[in-house]
């Protein structure tokens, strides 16, 4: 295959994926569902095999439901429960806590073989991100119910409540279990986070309920594991509530801070880790400048997390008393370009360019009778081995690998070889795909591979039609100081085929690097030249809400300053020690450099504070010279790197690309050092999640990335447009 051959791929014909089970009711996440078994034996057998279930209709059936019969099968060993020092993956520990520490623990005192699991809207998402229906069925759960839906009394069964400790949820629980005719025989109640004392007192006051409570516990698990090394706290409006400072939003500001700190702290309760809490300080705290609420966000979050951790040391058995890991808390202002720039890995491009609903990809396949096409839903997640292998690869690398995999499959198949001999000549990737589709005995084996060939083909078409190669090149040239105003203006004038959305992203990158250009009418002229609307310009202007400007004027004059230390137009320093194997791979998130500095104990003292001094037993894991990075200011000028190409010889190992690092990443962290946790307030990016995977292997320390949300560029820009530009200082609030 030639260097540029992947650009000329034609769109693939969708391949039928293996059929999935039909369910009666599905929860928001496709790994978990309300599943009420009918007389269909096929459904029950598929649940036994642990298949994911698709989305179904959301209206609850009004007829009587039958409980799921025991699926048999061997249950998992209870010794797998999470304990201190456990080095299993982050997602696995979360899953085991839900299944074993919560569900299985009810078996000891319960006489009921099967139970009902009741959750609210929030906790059902927690469960769905970690477990499948087959997992909880194996733990003796026959029915899953919504706390706020009308439920049929089942007085012969015990119930497990997994709910948030809110007043509304406690009232609903009391109404279920109080009186002469409770809905269930006995209740085992697990709260997702610490419950207030007055709510506990409210439960105790009802004498009819106390004998019916089998357990009343705090699980301290209130986060969503989106990846084996990533989690979110589900604060999709964090930018609006924390960085949009208006008097009307002050209550939302405090509520969001408190909830976020609570959910972050439950991560450490689950992991049995006591972190050393680093946070980005508010530089505006001095006598000559005013401090805004958004300047204080990382400080307040760090203080809130530290408060909960201090309580855990006395309330949670076996919780460490000395530091066992590192936690770094930053906000989105640490890197404003990462959420906007085009990331050229397979995972990022799928979510950026394709119309995906979360990790769900919908494509059309031919029906079995061949009469018409039908839509199929597939999940691009860890259970897909092809996705797991390619997700962090450059799109060009992923495309070549898929072609190689197809070629290898045909070379091992005699029927395909005979077909090739009849046609003569070298087969294209599309020909290979059609060939394997004609081999029904290999349908299951080739299904996922054909799916990704189709996806890669669609991405390549979009890249070509939207001129993304040219857009991406200019983006990175702007970031690294190789292009400026002249090149951007020329691009807007000549590249008429570039979409308005991509021009907006270019302008936002330019504004982050050259804020002084927008202090006059130059910004308006640039907007007009790019053909952007006033609505688009809101996103550019609201980026100032993520700034670290320390020169705010009390006179109210608006100055778009993103970093007062920025003296040059380059936003990144060239990393000469890491030469990527693919072009358009120069960009790296600032978070990657911060993690490496944290690992070596070299975070800038004037930018980051620590809530706790290190205990004598705390030791930073030393890194070898091979992991050293340049720690010069991130905004220093960098020179143009030459020699980049889409396809470098496969044997090259740069220590950075997916071939050299991500491919060798191991899920076994027993040989790794202490964990590093990083939390980004205001939304993390897929490039930052990829950096966490890469650095885990490079630093020999498991890096876990958390955030209020995981945002793709379109989502992030939409959130910026929703923010208000009003400015509010602490003095305005008279605090």
VENLIN-V204907 format. One record per run of one state. SS is the DSSP state (a for helix, b for strand, c for the rest). FROM is the first residue (numbers start at 1). LEN is the number of residues. If there is no record, write none. Layout:
SS&FROM&LEN ; SS&FROM&LEN
This chain:
c&1&4 ; a&5&4 ; c&9&12 ; b&21&1 ; c&22&3 ; b&25&2 ; c&27&6 ; b&33&2 ; c&35&6 ; a&41&8 ; c&49&4 ; b&53&1 ; c&54&24 ; a&78&3 ; c&81&9 ; a&90&18 ; c&108&7 ; b&115&5 ; c&120&1 ; a&121&10 ; c&131&2 ; a&133&6 ; c&139&2 ; b&141&6 ; c&147&7 ; b&154&1 ; c&155&3 ; b&158&6 ; c&164&3 ; a&167&11 ; c&178&6 ; b&184&1 ; c&185&2 ; b&187&5 ; c&192&5 ; a&197&8 ; c&205&2 ; a&207&4 ; c&211&2 ; b&213&6 ; c&219&5 ; b&224&4 ; c&228&2 ; b&230&3 ; c&233&5 ; a&238&6 ; c&244&3 ; a&247&25 ; c&272&3 ; b&275&6 ; c&281&11 ; b&292&1 ; a&293&23 ; c&316&9 ; b&325&7 ; a&332&3 ; c&335&10 ; b&345&1 ; a&346&8 ; c&354&3 ; b&357&1 ; c&358&2 ; b&360&7 ; c&367&6 ; b&373&7 ; c&380&5 ; a&385&6 ; c&391&3 ; b&394&1 ; a&395&17 ; c&412&2 ; a&414&10 ; c&424&5 ; a&429&9 ; c&438&2 ; a&440&26 ; c&466&2 ; a&468&12 ; c&480&5 ; a&485&10 ; c&495&5 ; a&500&14 ; c&514&1 ; a&515&4 ; c&519&3 ; a&522&9 ; c&531&3 ; a&534&13 ; c&547&43 ; a&590&10 ; c&600&8 ; b&608&3 ; c&611&14 ; a&625&3 ; c&628&34 ; a&662&3 ; c&665&8 ; b&673&9 ; c&682&2 ; b&684&1 ; c&685&1 ; a&686&14 ; c&700&1 ; b&701&7 ; c&708&2 ; b&710&1 ; c&711&2 ; a&713&10 ; c&723&6 ; b&729&1 ; a&730&4 ; c&734&2
